Amino acid sequence: MTIIYMSKIRIFSEKILKNTYYTRNFINYSNELSEIAKKYKGFISSSSYFVDNIDLVDNTDTIKIITISEWKNVESWNSWKKSSNRKNISNQYTNLETSEKFNILYNRTNNDIFLL
């Protein structure tokens, strides 16, 4: 199945630092990505959040930053994600033990269901 994106999209980005010793560098890394992305064609906006484990079930020594960014279209996002600018920033922070995941967020539509 091929999905064609014609309108704005939101990207849910999850960055996890696995060693809190590098917290300041991790924050700088996230901030630099955001600052450069703002100048990139198709970028609309972004907001970043720290995640706090309120259940206290997982006491691992990690820090998680969630960023939700809005882009003109999926092509703009893909262009940024694959850009040399983004790769150059990532290469400056190779000492960080991180993982990153990206997902496209869709608006949920309310389906009207006929009730008998």
N, C-alpha and C positions, 0 to 999 in steps of 0.2 A: 504494500500500500504506500503510495506516494502522497505526502501532505504538502500542499503549497500554502505558504504563509504570505498573505498579501498585506497584513496590517501589523500594527504594533505588537510586540511580544515582550514578555517579562521573563527574565532569566533568574532562576534560584541558584545561587552559587554558595557552596558550603566548603569552607577551608578549615582544616583541622591541623593544629600544631600538636605534635606528639611529645614535645619536651618543653615545658614552660620556662626553661632556662633562657630560651630565645624569644621571650614574649615581645620585647620592644622591637626586635627585628621583624617579627611576624606582623605586628601592627603596622610598621613602616611599609612592609611588602604590600599589605592589603591597601593601605592609603595610596601608595604609588600607582598601583593598578587602577584604582578609582580615578585618580587625578589625570592619568594619561587617557583612560577610556573616555572621560568627559570631553576631550578634544577630538575624539574619533568620529568620523562620519556615521550618522545614524543613531548616535547615542542621544537619549532623551533625559534620563535621570537615574539616580541610584540611591539606595539607603542601606547602611550596614548595621549589623546588630551582633553583640556578643550573646552567646547562648549560655544560660545558667541551668545546671541540672537540678531542677527543683525536687526531683524524686530522691536524690542522693543515693541512688542504687549503684551508679557507676562512679566510683571515686578515682578514676584514672587521672593521670597528670597531663591533661590535655586542655587546649583552649580552642573554641570553635567560633568562627565568625561567619555569619550568614549575610550575604549581600543580595538584594533584589534590585535588578537593574531593568530599565525599560529601553527598548531599542525600536527604531523605525520599522525594522523587519528582520527576519531571520538571517538574511544575507549580510546585513550590517553586523550582527552579532558574530556570525561565523568569520567574517573578515577580521574583526577585532581579535577573536580567540586565536586565529592562526597568524596574526600579525607579528612582524619582527619586533615591533615595540613591546608587545606583551612578552615575547620570548626573551628579549634583552633584560627586562625587569626580573623575570623568573630566574635567569642565569646569574643575576647579582645576589640572589638569595639561595644558592644551592646548599648552603650549610643548614638550612631549615629542614627538619624532617616533617614534611607536611603531606596531606592528601587533599585533593580538590575534586568536587563533583559538581556537575552542572545539569540543570533540568529546565525545560521550558514550562512556564505556568500558563494554563489556559483559563479563560473566564468560564465559570460553570454556568450553564444555562438552565433555567428552571423549565422542566418539561411539564406541560399541562397534560394531566392524565384524566381521561373521562372516567368518572366514578358512577357505577350503577346503583 
